[in-house]
Structures are given as C-alpha cells and as structure tokens.
Amino acid sequence: LIRDVLNPFRELTRNVEQIRRGDLNARLSADTHYDELSLLHLRFNEMMDEIRDLKIENYEQELKRRSLSLQCRQLEINPHFFIGALNTVYTLTNYKKYEDIPELLTELIAYLRNVLNDDGQMITLQQEVERVQSYLHIQKLRFDRKIICEMDIQDELMNVAIPPMILLTFVENAIKYNVIQDTPLKIRIDIKQCMGDQIHIMISDDGQGFSAKTIEKINRGEKISERGIEHIGIYNVSARLSLLYNSEGLLRVENNEKGGACIHISLPYQMKGEKINDPSNC
C-alpha cells in the first residue's frame, strides 16, 4: 500500500521540484495501481505539454515581434531616403538655390531626431504626424513638385500611442509610386475616435491606386509586390498590427471611385505606457 500510494506522490513531488528549477520536460509515469492516481499523472503530463507548447509559441511570437520591430527601424532610417536628400542638397548647390538648403537640412535633422528619440515600440500620434510633416517637406524640395497633404485629426487623439510608421508608410508609398505625375499629388489623412475605444485612420490619395490582386493580398495580410517591387513597409505594418492587437488592429485597403488608394486602419485607444489588453485599463 505504501509503495502503491506514496511512491506516485513522491514522484510528483520530485517532478514539481524539477519544474521549479526550470525543467519543463518533467513528466510522470502513466501507470499506477490506482485509476485516480493514473488520471492525476495523465492530467499533470497534459498540463506540462500545454505549458511547454505555450512557452514555445510565446517565444516564437517574441522573436517575430523583435524581427518586425527591427525591420521597422530599418525602414525608418532608410539609407535611400537620406542619400536622396543629400543628393538634393548637392543639386540645390549646383543650381545656386542656396536659400532652400537650410530648410531641407532643418527638416532632415528634425526627422532624424524624432526617429532616434523613440524606443522603436510605440510612439504618440503627435510624433508620427511630425515625422510625416518633415518627410513631406523634404520630398517637396527633392522633387520640386506640389504635394498637397490635408489632415483632419481630433486634437484629443494626439497623445494616444500608436506603432511607428503607421501613417508614414502609406504617405511614403503614395509619393514613391506617383512621383512621375505632372499634376499635384493630393494626400488626405483623417483620424477620429469611433465605436467606443477604437481609433479609425484613413489615408487616401489621388494617385494610381493598387491593382485588384495587390488589394486582395494586402487585405489577407500577405507579402505583396507591385510592378515587380516588393512592398516591405505595407506588409510590416500589417504584421505588426496583427501581432500587437490581434483582431483589434485591422488594416484594409481599397481604391477610391475616382482613382487613388484608400487605406483604413483601426486601432484600440491606448495611451503611451499602457499595456495592450490590460484589464486595469478598461
């Protein structure tokens, strides 16, 4: 009786001590002389399998989050953008447009300072808007063309937390793929709070828009390429929204009836420093 009853409990005690030391491979023997103890051992092993699988899943999620965050950082400090801006300084010098050079360098420094001052995780909407404004100013000087960007943003939302590059990615995309147009490029950004704790972002332009195949892929969260060029930034935004917010962070794109792209982003209302899906914030 002592062997049949106490030994299984001693085995359980030893395994619990193994787990306390971090060994998640600890398992109990499945067969005992009593059905109740066998069932206890079986449930213990099932619980440990679930804990191990959950830890692996969380580890993989953390690796993916860090990879996407690093990719976002690389997109923020895009060498092609800075090289292009410096080439513009050279061009302005050649054409003796010296009065534009301080303006361009001031905006370039403002953009770089803004990027380097955040932790790469979450920033305020105000910071993202300032990046967009600096980027637009630089691009107007670079391409010597008129880019009209209208913003309608509720003032009380300027301090909410958002992932970086949520706006800038699509503003950059609109300019990058519509730069050959002779007419002014029009971009509009509308941000408002709706449906309780949800923030709705809409970014639209009057450019060429997306192909039907590209729209379908973006809305499915897949990697995409347009005219042979991979849209890394758009996929990065989509993947980060899914990873950060699950079903609460949505990205959907479409084309406007009169032409151009229209991007819809939904995010949960969150102040910087708050944890996502933390019940204390509800």
N, C-alpha and C positions, 0 to 999 in steps of 0.2 A: 504493500500500500504506500509506504514511504517513497519507494522508488518510482512508482507509477504516478504519484501525485506531486511530490516535492521536486523531483528532477525536472519536469517540464517548467515549473515556476523558476527554478534555478537557472535553467536555460534562458528563460525570458529575461531574468534579471541581468544575466551576462550580456545578452543582446542589447538591452536598453543601455547598458554602460558603454558598449561599442558605439552605439548611435550617438551618445552624449559626447564621445571623443571625435565624432565626425564621420564615422564609417557607416555610410548608407547602404552598404551591401549586406548588412547583418540580416539573417533570415532564421526562422525556427523550423525544426523538423516537423514534417506534416503529420506523421503518425504517432499517436499516443494511445494509451489503453482506454481512454475515455473520450467519447464523442464531443463532450463540451470543451475539453482541452484541445482536441484536434481542430475544432471550429475556431477557438481563440487563436491558435497558431496560424490557421489559414487566413483569418481576418487581419492578423498582425502583418503577415507577409504581403497581403494585398495592399495594406496601408503603406508599407515601405516601398512597394513598387510604384504606387501613385506619387509618393513624396519624391522618389528619385526622378521619375518622369517629369514632374512639375519643376524640379530644380534644373533639369537639363533644358526644359522649354524656356524657363526664365533666363537661363544663361545664354541661350541662343537669341532670345529677344533682346537681351542687353548688348550682345555682340552686334546685332543688326542695328540697334539704336545708335551705337557708337560709330558704326560704319557710315550710316546715313548722316550723322552729325558731322563726321569728318568730310564727307563728300559735300555737304552744305557749306562747310568752312572753305573748301577749295573753290566752290562756286562764288562765294562772297569775295574772296581775294583772287579774282580771275586775272591771270597774268596778261591775257589777250586784251582785256579791258584797259589795264594800266599802260600796257605798251602802246595801245591805240591812242590813249590820252596824251602820252608823252610825244608820240609822233605828231599829234595835233599841235603841241607846243612848238615843235620844230617847223611845221608848216606855217603857223601863225608868224613865226620869226622871219621866215623866208618872204612872206607877203607883207612884212612890216606892220602887222596888226598887233602892235605891242600892247595896246590897251586891253585886249582880250585875254592876254596871258595870265595876269594876276587873278582874274576872275576864274579862269579854268583851274589854276593851281589851288585856289582857295576852296573850290568845291571838291576837288580831288582829295585834299587834306581832310576836309570835313567828312567825306565819305569814309576814308580810311580810318579816321579817329573813331567814328561811330562803330565800324565793324570790329575794331580791335578792343573796344571798351566793353563788349558784351562777352558772356561766358559760352556762347555758341549753343545754348539750350533754348531759353526763352527771352524775348525782349518785349518792350512795350510797343503798342501800336504807334505811339509818337516817334519812337526811334526808327521804326520801319518806314514811316511816312517821310522822315527826314532823309533817309537813305534814297528813297525814290526821288525826292526833290533834287538832291545832289546829283544823282545819276542822270536825271532828265536834263539838268543844266549843262552837264558835261557833254551829253550826246548832242544837244542843240548846237554847241560850239564845235563839236567834232565834225558833224555832217552839214553844218551850215544850212539847216532846213528848219522849217517851223514844225514844232511838235506841241500840240495843244493837249494839256492834261487837266481835266477838271476833277475836283474831289468834293464829294459831299459826305462828310463824316460827322457823326454825332460827337460833340465835344466831350461828353462824359465817357466816351469809349477810348480816349487817347491813352489812358493808363492801364488798359487791360493787357494781359500777357498773350503773346502770340509767338509761334515759331518763326525764326528769322527767314527772310527770303519769300514769305508767303505772297506779298504784293510784288516785290521787285522782280521775281522770276517771270511773271507774266507781262510786266511793263517792258522788261528787257527783251522778252520774246517778241512782243509786238513791234518794237523798234528794229530788232535784228532781222526779222523776216519781211519787213515792209519798208526798208530803207531806200529802195530804188524808186519809190513813188515820187512823182513830181508835185502832187498836191500835199498839203499839210496833213500829218497824221494826227488823228484825234483819239485820245485815250480818256476813259472816264472810270473813276473809282467811286463806288457807293458802299458805305459801311453803316449798318444800323443794327440795333438790338431788336430781336423779334422772338416770338414764341417763348417768352419767359427768359430763360438763361442762355439762349442761343444768339450768336452774332452771325449776321449774314454779310458776306463780302461779295461784291460783284465788280469785276474788272472787264471792261469792253473796249473794243477799238473798231475803227472803220477800215481795217486793212484787208488782207486776202482771206483771212479765216483759215480753218483747218479742213482737211479732207474728211469725208464721211468715215473712212477707215481709221483715221487718226483719232477722231472724236470717240469712236467705239472703243478703241484701245485705252485711251485716257480714262474713260468712264468705267472701264473694267480694272483699272489700276495696273495696267501692263506697261512695259517699256515700249517706247514708240520711236519711230524715225519718220521724218517728213522731208521729202525731196532728197533722200539719201543722207540726211543729217539726224543724228540721234538727239532727242530732247531729254538730256540728262536731268536738267533742272526741274521740268514738269514731273517726271517720274519721282524725283527726290521729294518734292512737295507732297505728292500723293501718298508715297510710302510713309513719310513722317506723320502725316495726318492720321493714317490708319493705325500706326504704331502708338501714337500719343493718345488718341481719343477713341479708338475702336469705332463703334457705329456713330459716335457723337461728332466726329470730324469727317465731313463729306466734301468731295471735290467733284464737280460736274461741269463739263464744257459743252458748248453748242455754238452754232454760228447765228449771227443776227440775220433777220429777214432781209435787211438792206446791205448785208455784207459785213465782214469782220467777225472776230471771235468774241465770245462772251463766256466768262468764267464765273462760276458760282462756288463759293466756299462757305461752309457752315462750321462754326467752332463753338464750344461751350464757353460761356462767360467765365473768365478766370483772371484774377489779379496776380501780378508777378509775386512769386514766393509761395503761392498757394499750390497745394498738391492736387493733381487731377484726380477726380473721383474720390476725394477725401470726404467722408460723411460729415466731418466737422465744418465743412464749407457750405453745406446745404442749408 
